[in-house]
Amino acid sequence: QHVKEGGVGRAPGSAATMLVDLNDDLNDDVLMLVDLPDDMWRAIAKQLAESDLASAVALKRCSSRFKDLAAPLVANAVSVTNEKWRDAAAKIGGRVGAKITGALERNEVLKTLDIGYSNIGSKGAAAIAEALRGNAVMTELDVSWNSIGPAGAAAIAEALRGNGVLKTLNLYCNNIRDEGAAATRC
């Protein structure tokens, strides 16, 4: 049972990914030769902060001009996301809550979370679900062996409806039964 401390990722094929990958090969001055007005960069920052926070954080790190324009939007989105995780950690409490809080202190955003074998139950799953609502960062979540039952699986599934960011969800050995399995189907 541990929290994986992942770096920031980007959605493959996104405009932010292309800009960040380009910037990996070039320096910041060359990237910023793209002649876009500041209001266009702000619009890109706003969209990324709302839909692909991980890309916005990554792009902010590689471009000084984007950083200046996007910093307030990205900082606010990161703050809101992290506050949801702090609330979940407080509701879960104990070792698991401390691990989530510790991971937030070590990472700008929480991209992966492995709390398998932590016995969080359905109430802990509900707290995780609250934090996942509107998730624009987390790509992997492991809540295996936690006795979350059908109610916990349904809460997480409902929170993830329409989520295109989370790629891996491990619900193994949670006694979710047919009701929980049905709730998790797309």
Residue pairs with C-beta under 8 A, 6 or more apart in sequence:
1 95
1 96
1 99
1 114
1 115
1 116
1 117
1 118
2 99
2 114
3 99
3 100
3 102
3 103
3 110
3 113
3 114
3 115
4 112
4 113
4 114
4 140
5 103
5 106
5 107
5 112
6 107
6 110
6 111
6 112
6 139
6 140
7 107
7 111
8 54
8 57
8 58
8 61
8 108
8 109
8 111
8 137
9 54
9 58
9 111
9 139
10 16
10 17
10 20
10 52
10 54
10 55
10 58
11 17
11 52
11 54
11 55
11 164
11 165
14 52
14 55
15 44
16 44
16 48
16 52
16 55
16 56
16 58
16 59
17 55
19 31
19 59
19 62
19 63
20 55
20 58
20 59
20 62
22 31
23 31
23 62
23 63
24 62
28 62
28 63
28 64
28 65
31 62
31 63
32 63
32 64
32 65
32 66
36 44
38 69
41 65
41 66
41 69
41 70
42 69
42 70
42 73
44 66
44 70
45 56
45 66
45 69
45 70
45 73
45 74
46 73
48 55
48 56
48 59
48 70
48 74
49 56
49 70
49 73
49 74
49 76
49 77
50 77
50 136
51 136
52 136
52 165
53 74
53 77
53 78
53 81
53 109
53 136
53 137
54 109
54 111
54 136
54 137
54 139
54 165
56 70
56 73
56 74
56 77
57 74
57 78
57 108
57 109
59 66
59 70
60 66
60 67
60 70
60 71
60 74
61 67
77 136
78 108
78 109
81 109
81 110
81 134
81 135
81 136
81 137
82 104
82 109
82 110
84 130
84 131
84 133
84 134
85 100
85 104
85 110
85 131
86 100
86 101
86 104
87 127
87 130
87 131
88 97
88 100
88 127
88 128
88 130
88 131
89 96
89 97
89 98
89 100
89 101
89 104
90 97
91 97
91 123
91 124
91 127
91 130
92 100
92 120
92 123
92 124
92 127
92 128
95 118
96 115
96 118
96 120
96 124
99 115
100 110
100 113
100 115
103 110
103 113
104 110
109 137
110 137
110 138
111 137
111 138
111 139
111 140
112 138
112 139
112 140
112 141
113 138
113 140
113 141
113 142
114 140
114 142
115 128
115 142
115 143
115 146
116 142
116 143
116 144
116 145
116 146
116 170
116 172
117 144
117 145
117 146
118 124
118 143
118 145
118 146
119 146
119 147
120 127
120 128
120 143
120 146
120 147
120 148
120 152
121 146
121 147
121 148
121 149
121 152
122 147
122 148
122 149
122 151
122 152
122 155
124 146
124 148
124 152
125 143
125 146
125 148
125 151
125 152
125 153
125 155
125 156
126 151
126 152
126 155
128 141
128 143
128 155
128 156
128 159
129 152
129 155
129 156
129 158
129 159
130 159
132 138
132 141
132 156
132 159
132 160
132 163
132 166
133 159
135 159
135 160
135 163
135 165
135 166
136 165
137 165
138 165
138 166
139 165
139 166
139 167
139 168
140 166
140 167
140 168
141 156
141 166
141 168
141 169
141 170
142 168
142 170
143 152
143 156
143 169
143 170
143 171
143 174
144 170
144 171
144 172
144 173
144 174
145 172
145 173
145 174
146 152
146 174
147 174
147 175
148 156
148 171
148 174
148 175
148 176
148 180
149 174
149 175
149 176
149 177
149 180
150 176
150 177
150 179
150 180
150 183
151 180
152 174
152 176
152 180
153 171
153 174
153 176
153 180
153 181
153 183
153 184
154 179
154 180
154 183
154 184
156 169
156 171
156 184
157 183
157 184
158 183
160 166
160 169
169 184
171 180
171 184
174 180
176 184
